[in-house]
Amino acid sequence: MPVLPRPPWPLPALLAWAMAWLVFTGLQRVVSPVWALLAASAVAVAASLWGSTWWRRGLIAAGFPLALALTGWASVPPWAWLVPLGLLLVVYPLNAWRDAPVFPTPRHALRGLNTVAPLAPGARVLDAGCGLGDGLIALHSVYPHARIEGVEWSWLLRLLCGLRCRWARVRRADMWAQDWSAYALVYLFQRPESMARAGAKAQAEMPPGSWLVSLEFAVPGTLAQGQLRLPGGRVVWIYRLPLAAAVRG
């Protein structure tokens, strides 16, 4: 399935703000300012998925309501300014902030993974924290005969991911509460702070011979079975279970 290219920065922010203003000014003629604010903020929050980093996503989502508040263009009740925050929490739930919400996997990031971590046909593969499905698409491209699954905490992202990746089983769930014992491979694109926890969970639950794969961030103090080097210095870390401690020189 083709993956839409991410517009270069700051084009995502400019496009999102322009769309939000167009929606707001257009709807003000037919609905109340509160409903116009709701619709325009929804556009801005949805467009925040274009952001490649956390601060860019926040800037895209917050730019329109902040500008509207500063200009004083519309007269809305004070509680209405909670609308953008509520929409942001729908897309990025609070408990997901501990992890890495919507860090998209580059399209060809996992190319060659099947040669380092081969899987039998029908093996179950999990993308833990699948967001909009970029990781699922990358996994499906290298393991076309595997049973690809994803878990995502945000119900909105889970819905969009399920529509985008109809060949995968996508569930709304907490990735840390899921049992990883049935999976031949678990893929993550998280944060450095999450990797020790991910390694401990994999060690406790995943069977011998299975694989833990992480884009960019290594499991601390653990020996990797292999690596894939990506343009820009990024690394895909590949671990075979049970995990082995790294040898310190």
C-alpha positions as CSV (number, residue, x, y, z in Angstrom):
1,M,0.0,0.0,0.0
2,P,1.5,3.4,-0.9
3,V,2.5,5.7,2.0
4,L,1.8,9.4,1.5
5,P,5.0,11.5,1.7
6,R,5.3,13.8,4.8
7,P,5.4,17.5,3.7
8,P,8.7,19.3,4.5
9,W,8.6,21.5,7.6
10,P,7.1,24.1,8.1
11,L,4.6,23.3,5.3
12,P,2.5,21.0,7.5
13,A,2.0,23.8,10.1
14,L,1.1,26.4,7.4
15,L,-1.3,24.1,5.7
16,A,-2.9,23.0,9.0
17,W,-3.4,26.6,10.2
18,A,-4.7,27.7,6.8
19,M,-7.2,24.8,6.7
20,A,-8.4,25.6,10.3
21,W,-8.9,29.3,9.5
22,L,-10.8,28.5,6.3
23,V,-13.1,26.0,8.2
24,F,-13.6,28.5,11.1
25,T,-14.5,31.5,8.9
26,G,-16.7,29.5,6.6
27,L,-18.7,27.8,9.3
28,Q,-19.2,31.0,11.3
29,R,-21.8,32.0,8.7
30,V,-24.0,28.9,9.4
31,V,-23.3,27.7,12.9
32,S,-22.4,29.2,16.3
33,P,-18.7,30.3,17.0
34,V,-18.4,27.3,19.4
35,W,-19.2,24.8,16.8
36,A,-17.0,26.5,14.3
37,L,-14.1,26.4,16.9
38,L,-14.8,22.7,17.4
39,A,-14.6,21.9,13.7
40,A,-11.5,24.0,13.0
41,S,-9.7,22.6,16.1
42,A,-10.5,19.1,14.9
43,V,-8.9,19.9,11.6
44,A,-5.8,21.3,13.3
45,V,-5.5,18.3,15.6
46,A,-5.9,15.8,12.8
47,A,-3.3,17.6,10.8
48,S,-0.9,17.5,13.7
49,L,-0.2,13.9,12.7
50,W,1.9,15.4,9.9
51,G,4.4,16.6,12.5
52,S,7.6,14.5,12.7
53,T,8.4,15.4,16.3
54,W,6.4,15.9,19.5
55,W,7.0,19.7,19.6
56,R,6.0,20.1,15.9
57,R,2.8,18.1,16.5
58,G,1.9,20.4,19.4
59,L,2.7,23.5,17.5
60,I,0.5,22.4,14.6
61,A,-2.4,21.5,16.9
62,A,-2.2,24.6,19.1
63,G,-1.4,27.2,16.5
64,F,-5.0,28.0,15.3
65,P,-6.7,28.2,18.8
66,L,-3.8,30.3,20.1
67,A,-4.0,32.7,17.2
68,L,-7.7,32.9,17.5
69,A,-7.5,33.7,21.2
70,L,-4.9,36.4,20.6
71,T,-6.8,38.1,17.9
72,G,-10.0,38.0,19.8
73,W,-11.9,37.5,16.5
74,A,-14.6,35.3,17.9
75,S,-16.6,35.7,21.1
76,V,-16.9,32.2,22.7
77,P,-17.5,31.2,26.3
78,P,-14.4,30.4,28.4
79,W,-15.1,26.7,28.6
80,A,-15.0,26.5,24.8
81,W,-11.2,26.9,24.9
82,L,-11.1,23.4,26.5
83,V,-12.3,22.0,23.2
84,P,-8.8,21.9,21.5
85,L,-7.3,20.3,24.6
86,G,-10.0,17.7,24.6
87,L,-9.5,16.9,21.0
88,L,-5.7,16.6,21.5
89,L,-6.3,14.1,24.4
90,V,-8.5,12.0,22.1
91,V,-5.7,11.6,19.6
92,Y,-2.9,11.5,22.2
93,P,-4.3,9.9,25.5
94,L,-2.4,10.9,28.6
95,N,-1.1,7.3,29.3
96,A,0.3,7.2,25.8
97,W,2.5,10.2,26.5
98,R,4.8,7.9,28.5
99,D,5.6,6.1,25.2
100,A,6.1,7.5,21.7
101,P,2.8,8.6,20.2
102,V,2.7,8.6,16.4
103,F,6.4,8.2,15.6
104,P,6.0,6.9,12.0
105,T,8.3,4.1,10.7
106,P,9.9,5.1,7.4
107,R,8.6,3.2,4.5
108,H,11.7,1.1,3.8
109,A,13.2,1.1,7.3
110,L,12.8,-2.7,7.8
111,R,14.0,-3.8,4.3
112,G,16.2,-6.8,4.8
113,L,14.9,-7.6,8.3
114,N,13.6,-11.0,7.1
115,T,17.2,-12.1,6.2
116,V,18.4,-11.4,9.7
117,A,15.3,-12.5,11.6
118,P,13.6,-15.2,9.4
119,L,10.1,-16.2,10.3
120,A,8.0,-19.2,9.3
121,P,4.8,-18.6,7.2
122,G,1.9,-17.8,9.4
123,A,4.1,-16.5,12.3
124,R,2.4,-13.8,14.5
125,V,4.1,-10.4,14.4
126,L,3.2,-7.5,16.7
127,D,3.7,-3.8,16.2
128,A,3.5,-2.6,19.8
129,G,2.1,1.0,19.6
130,C,1.2,0.9,15.9
131,G,-0.1,4.5,15.6
132,L,-1.4,5.1,12.1
133,G,0.1,1.8,10.7
134,D,3.4,2.8,9.1
135,G,5.2,0.1,11.1
136,L,2.5,-2.5,10.1
137,I,3.1,-1.5,6.4
138,A,6.8,-1.9,6.8
139,L,6.5,-5.3,8.5
140,H,4.0,-6.5,5.9
141,S,6.4,-5.6,3.1
142,V,9.2,-7.9,4.6
143,Y,6.9,-10.6,6.0
144,P,4.0,-10.9,3.5
145,H,3.1,-14.4,4.8
146,A,3.1,-13.5,8.5
147,R,0.0,-12.7,10.6
148,I,0.6,-9.0,11.2
149,E,-1.1,-7.4,14.3
150,G,-1.0,-4.1,16.0
151,V,-2.0,-2.5,19.3
152,E,-2.7,1.2,19.8
153,W,-4.1,3.0,22.9
154,S,-5.7,5.9,21.1
155,W,-9.1,4.8,19.8
156,L,-9.0,7.4,17.0
157,L,-5.5,6.2,15.8
158,R,-6.6,2.6,16.1
159,L,-9.7,3.3,13.9
160,L,-7.6,5.1,11.3
161,C,-4.9,2.4,11.4
162,G,-7.5,-0.3,11.0
163,L,-9.0,1.4,7.9
164,R,-5.5,1.9,6.4
165,C,-4.3,-1.6,7.1
166,R,-7.3,-3.8,6.5
167,W,-5.0,-6.9,6.1
168,A,-3.8,-6.6,9.7
169,R,-5.5,-7.2,13.0
170,V,-5.5,-3.9,14.9
171,R,-6.8,-3.6,18.4
172,R,-7.1,-0.8,20.9
173,A,-5.1,-1.9,23.9
174,D,-2.2,-1.0,26.2
175,M,0.9,-2.4,24.7
176,W,2.4,-3.0,28.1
177,A,-0.6,-4.9,29.3
178,Q,-0.6,-7.3,26.3
179,D,0.9,-10.8,26.6
180,W,3.8,-11.1,24.1
181,S,4.2,-14.9,24.5
182,A,2.4,-15.8,21.3
183,Y,4.4,-13.6,19.0
184,A,7.4,-14.7,16.9
185,L,8.5,-11.1,16.6
186,V,7.6,-7.9,18.4
187,Y,8.5,-4.5,16.7
188,L,8.8,-1.2,18.6
189,F,9.5,2.4,17.7
190,Q,9.4,4.0,21.1
191,R,11.7,6.2,23.2
192,P,15.0,5.4,24.8
193,E,13.3,5.6,28.3
194,S,11.0,2.8,27.2
195,M,13.6,0.3,26.0
196,A,14.7,-1.2,29.4
197,R,11.0,-2.0,30.2
198,A,10.5,-3.5,26.7
199,G,13.5,-5.7,27.1
200,A,12.4,-6.9,30.5
201,K,8.9,-7.7,29.2
202,A,10.3,-9.5,26.2
203,Q,12.6,-11.5,28.4
204,A,9.8,-12.5,30.7
205,E,7.2,-13.4,28.1
206,M,8.6,-14.2,24.7
207,P,9.7,-17.7,23.8
208,P,13.2,-18.8,23.0
209,G,14.0,-18.1,19.3
210,S,11.6,-15.2,19.0
211,W,12.7,-11.7,18.0
212,L,12.5,-8.2,19.5
213,V,13.1,-5.5,17.0
214,S,13.5,-1.8,17.8
215,L,13.9,1.2,15.4
216,E,16.6,3.6,16.5
217,F,16.7,2.8,20.2
218,A,18.7,-0.1,21.7
219,V,17.8,-2.2,24.8
220,P,20.4,-1.0,27.3
221,G,23.0,-3.5,28.4
222,T,21.9,-6.1,25.9
223,L,23.7,-7.8,23.0
224,A,22.0,-7.4,19.6
225,Q,21.8,-10.3,17.2
226,G,22.1,-8.0,14.3
227,Q,21.5,-4.5,13.0
228,L,20.2,-2.7,9.9
229,R,21.8,0.6,9.1
230,L,19.5,3.3,7.6
231,P,20.3,6.6,5.9
232,G,20.9,9.4,8.3
233,G,22.6,7.1,10.9
234,R,19.5,5.4,12.1
235,V,19.7,1.8,13.3
236,V,17.3,-1.1,13.5
237,W,18.3,-3.2,16.5
238,I,17.5,-6.9,16.3
239,Y,17.5,-9.1,19.4
240,R,17.0,-12.9,19.7
241,L,15.3,-14.3,22.8
242,P,16.4,-15.0,25.4
243,L,18.3,-11.7,25.6
244,A,22.0,-11.8,26.3
245,A,23.9,-9.3,28.3
246,A,26.4,-7.2,26.3
247,V,30.0,-7.9,27.0
248,R,31.7,-4.9,28.5
249,G,35.3,-4.2,27.4
